[in-house]
Amino acid sequence: MRIIPAIDIIDGKCVRLTKGDYSTKKIYNENPIEVAKEFEGAGIQYLHLVDLDGAKAKHIVNYKILEQITSKTTLKIDFGGGLKSDEDLHIAFNSGAKQITGGSIAVKNSTLFESWISKYGGTKIILGADCNNEKIAVSGWQEESNIDVLPFIQSFENKGIKYVICTDIAKDGMLEGPSFDLYKRILSNSKDIKLIASGGVTSIDDINALEDLGCEGAIIGKALYEGHIKLKDLETYS
C-alpha cells in the first residue's frame, strides 16, 4: 500500500485544519519545501499537496509551491484544491503534478470533469469524494450536497475513473481512526477502484487495517505532524 503524506498550503505555509475548518488553522512549517524534503529523505515517494487558498478562491493559487517541490525533490505529487478550469489543470500539470484531484468540479461541472478524464485518462485524474455523513461536500468542504458518496463514486467509475480519494470529514484531523466501515462498503461496491483513504489515520495499526481492507493508499496528515506516526515507522512501506 502506498503511503502518501499530505501538505496543505495556506499563504505559502504548511498547515493543518480540523474537519476542514479554516478557523482551526495550525501552521507546522513556514516552508513546505523543507517538509517535502524531509519526507523524501525518509524514503517517501508520494505526496498529496492541497492548495487550500485555491479551494477557497475557486482557482489554482499555490502552483509555485508545487513547482518548487517538484523541481527540488523526486516526490510524485497529486495536487488538488480549486482546480476549476482547463487552464488550472494545464498550470498544475505544467508545474509538475503527476495527478490532479477534482472534487467540487465533479459535482458542479461534471461535464468539464468528464472531459478531463477523457483527455488525460482515468489514472491522471483522481476523483475527490469527500463526504460528511456520507454526503459529498464541496467548495473546500464549506458546502454539503445531497449526493450520496457510494453512487457518486460508482457514477465516475463508469466514466473511467480509476483512483478515488475519500475523506470522511468528521474524521479529518481528529486522530480518532479512519472510517473503516465506509471504505469497506466503497470497495465492495466498486471493485475496480483504487481507493486512497484519507482522514483519521492515527497509527501504524490504522495503516495495516486499511491495507487489509484493500485500500491502495493512505493519506497521512496530522498524525505525522503531531508525532503519532514517525517517518521511520513508515520505512517498511517505501
Secondary structure as UniProt FT lines:
FT   STRAND          2..10
FT   TURN            11..12
FT   STRAND          13..18
FT   TURN            19..20
FT   STRAND          21..29
FT   HELIX           32..41
FT   TURN            42..43
FT   STRAND          46..51
FT   HELIX           52..57
FT   HELIX           63..72
FT   STRAND          76..80
FT   HELIX           86..94
FT   TURN            95..96
FT   STRAND          99..102
FT   HELIX           104..108
FT   HELIX           110..120
FT   TURN            122..124
FT   STRAND          125..128
FT   STRAND          131..132
FT   TURN            133..134
FT   STRAND          135..138
FT   TURN            139..142
FT   STRAND          143..148
FT   HELIX           149..157
FT   TURN            158..160
FT   STRAND          163..168
FT   HELIX           169..171
FT   TURN            172..174
FT   HELIX           180..189
FT   TURN            191..192
FT   STRAND          194..198
FT   HELIX           204..213
FT   STRAND          217..220
FT   HELIX           222..225
FT   TURN            226..227
FT   HELIX           231..237
//
